[in-house]
Amino acid sequence: MGKVKSVLPNIVCAGWMVFACYALIYRSILIGQYFNVVPAIFAIIIGLVVRKNCRIRTNVVAVIVLLFGYYNLVGMMLFNYIDRREPWAAACYGIDIKYINSAYHTNYDFLPEKLPSDAHNLSFILMPTLLQGGGHTNVFFKTSDENIEQYIAYYQEQAILPPFTVSELYDQDNSPVLSHLGDYVEDMSEPELHISIPEYVRKNYPDAEVYVIYSNFNWNHMYSNSFILDKEAGIVGFTVGG
């Protein structure tokens, strides 16, 4: 029994260190949740200190401290917000897509499975759904005129509304399309449209065109898939969610 008691702190500390390293390397760096870097490093330091000073009489204190830290770290990571815009973001896109598909058991079919080989200036934003709050995912990048023309030809045919601009989306009263949304939507008395577009896109590309591919037009549980394009700037975007 005494041997088990002496081994227990080592097992707890080892598990804690594995989780903290996972938080630092995978979640913080590879997935782009950089806000986890400081707590993850702090967690590793705590684990090293506790491991070095683990004694039988400190078993209870060690377990309480580690579990408290563990659940706090887990609680922080449940809110898996990602905002990736680094120069290497395009190279990580495949990892990001696999991550959201596995973490949320959802197949984001509307998002491109792969990026064009010349894609650059990528912005990948994930805001998970929290309780009844509407989550969203955004993918924006720059690409060649040839790729843009292919995107236009494909998504123009799928759009369920005439295109409108980003500025009109956030000022719907002055949009010829959105101010008369009921003319395009059947079986809904007061349809509403909400699309989450990053602030830097709204600010820098107000004339970008928005093609709505799908929307439930529901004010309470909004959901939509949209393709966004600024041909002059060479930027395209995909939005999923509310």
Disulfide bonds with the S-S distance in Angstrom:
none
